[in-house]
Amino acid sequence: MSPTSRPLAYVHSCTAVLRNENIDTDRIIPARFLTTTERTGLGKHCFEDWRYAADGSDNPAFPLNQANARGCAILVAGHNFGCGSSREHAPWALLDYGIQAVISSEIADIFRGNSLKNGLLAIVVSAAEHRWLLDNPGIELRIDIADGSIRLPDGGTIRFDLDAFSRHCLLNGVDQMGFLLQHEAAIATFENRMEEAA
Amino acid sequence: MSARTLFDKLWDSHQVAPETESTPGVLYIDLHLVHEVTSPQAFDELRLRNLQVRRPDRTLATLDHSTPTLPANASGVRPYYTKEAEAQVAKLESNVREFGVDLMGWDSPQRGIVHVAGPEVGATQPGMTIVCGDSHTATHGAFGALAFGIGTTEVGHVLATQCLLQRKPKSFAIHVDGALQRGVTAKDLILHIIGTIGIGGGTGYVLEYKGDAIRALSMEERMTVCNMSIEAGARAGLIAPDETTFAWLEGRERVPKGDAWDRAVAAWRTLPSDTGATYDREVRIDASTIQPSVTYGTHPGMVVAIHANVPPAADAVEQRALDYMQVVAGKPIAGAAVDVVFIGSCTNGRLSDLRAAAEIMRGRTVAAGVRMLVVPGSEQVRRDAEREGLHEIFRAAGAEWREPGCSMCIAMNGDLAQPGQLVVATSNRNFEGRQGKGARTVLASPLVAAASAIAGRVADPREYMTQEVAA
């Protein structure tokens, strides 16, 4: 079963911050790892060319290698995260690495859709809230999917929009293939009408 | 009915179930293109759920990303970069056999990059919805088809149901008036557009390119423009079908024939946006002011005219991009020393691209120390180019003439640049490490790429063009 069949209501973790804007899916998972035929096992290559030094050791300058980011499941990233290639390997790699939610001021369309279908929360917040989150790495956040809120350590909240269907699927572990398959009769009707018209 | 855009018409005519506040709409997909990289997990999903491919007749597969561009040896063994690459290709070959899908495979004279081969065989037609697990599916919008990239989960959805769950994006008209100057190509135009609206400027929108300069483009040029819509964040880019479109398509293998062709063309003529149709956003671009353009940074929105100075970095991230590229603000990119030149990809790997590059290369040689790869976009392009002797021009100049595939655009088949090397590439992405770890990519037209190969530095093609050369 795909990961979306596991219900997800909250993400409660510390934040790791990557301030860079326009982090593309090639950065998240370089193309040379796309020869896999599995969904799993990409975590060790997540941010490969950024994360490791030439000798294969951890690059200390990579923010996610720093002590306060270790083990954090919420990634706060610069504007326009996930641009470029449609590779679903990008959310697979992030999930396998241990990330459960990505927050930015803009998230690329295809990446966002791919993420939500895999149970990786992709959240867009306002520019001011985004700036604040970028400036405060390592804080504990509690993301509540049902009411679309992010609770801050001081008790304050940030609201975010999530389309009703994605929310429903995440909360209930509904898989979208199943939902589509329920439309069989409508699809058959559509095809008949189309083929008569041709 | 109120005036509708081309996008509205494509969207409306493919609604199986309308979207509601709580659920996305169900959108019917006319054509599903498949390649080896983004499909294996989707076929696994079908097996797991005991599902079939609903419409094998609307599904067409090819091999392009992981495939070597060097020929097989005398015993027929292909020089795959890794065992995994070979296994991935074998997996698609077995999946198409099991599920009864057509494959333009190794033995097919039609094999090629999915966005080159699909249109060539006439699978791509106006009025269609087309998807592929590949963001450059936007290419097919050049025919007036709504075409966009999807992830692997959605590849599974389309294989099983021929449908996708979608909410309607917003519309964005890009009017391009005037005419392109000599030596300025469709690639320069789209780079200029991305530089103007920004790498995220199209996020949430479907673009429609319109205006005199767009109407004047050939189909191959239109594909170059639509191809890079995703580099501005737009999932799809559209150009209304017209006589240029119909003439290009007529007679191709998969298009309707006889009376059915006439009926299809009549229907396609109703697709262009109605007079008075409105868009959520519009910009105007003057084609006559565009110069040969190149990227100077690490995303396709960092674009500058070839002789213009690189602008100062707006912030630390941009400065880091300039440092990575080893370029200096306040100086032009023209003149930077080149290590590798790559001509090919779904952006610029078609016959007209190779002809344009060959015109520059004819009788000249690649500069000492520069490696040049020319990779046709498909077997058809290769045959046509070889018939015209273009391969001999490239070889005589010192370039490598390869077999069709994505090659150094995505650099997952072993065709890659070394750390620090500067690559002038006709492809679509200059992300850090895209063409090999540490490689520095300058995106450019085939004309700029060819001129740069000869000069050994980033060069203006107009220095090498004779009066007769068509862009």
Interface residues (C-beta under 8 A of the other chain):
Chain A: M1 S2 R19 N20 E21 N22 D24 D26 R27 P30 A31 R32 L34 T35 T36 T37 E38 R39 D49 G78 H79 N80 C83 G84 S85 S86 R87 E88 P91 E106 A108 D109 I110 G113 N114 K117 N118 D163 A164 F165 H168 Q176 M177 F179 L180 L181 H183 E184 A186 I187 F190 E191 M194 A198
Chain B: V16 A17 E21 S22 T23 P24 V26 Y28 V37 T38 P40 Q41 D44 E45 L48 R49 R54 H65 S66 T82 E84 A85 A87 Q88 K91 G133 D134 S135 G149 I150 G151 T152 T153 E154 G156 H157 A160 T161 Q162 C163 L165 R167 P169 I199 G200 T203 G204 I230 E231 G233 R235 A260 R263 H299 G301 V317 R320 I410 A411 M412 R429 F431 E432 G433 R434 K437
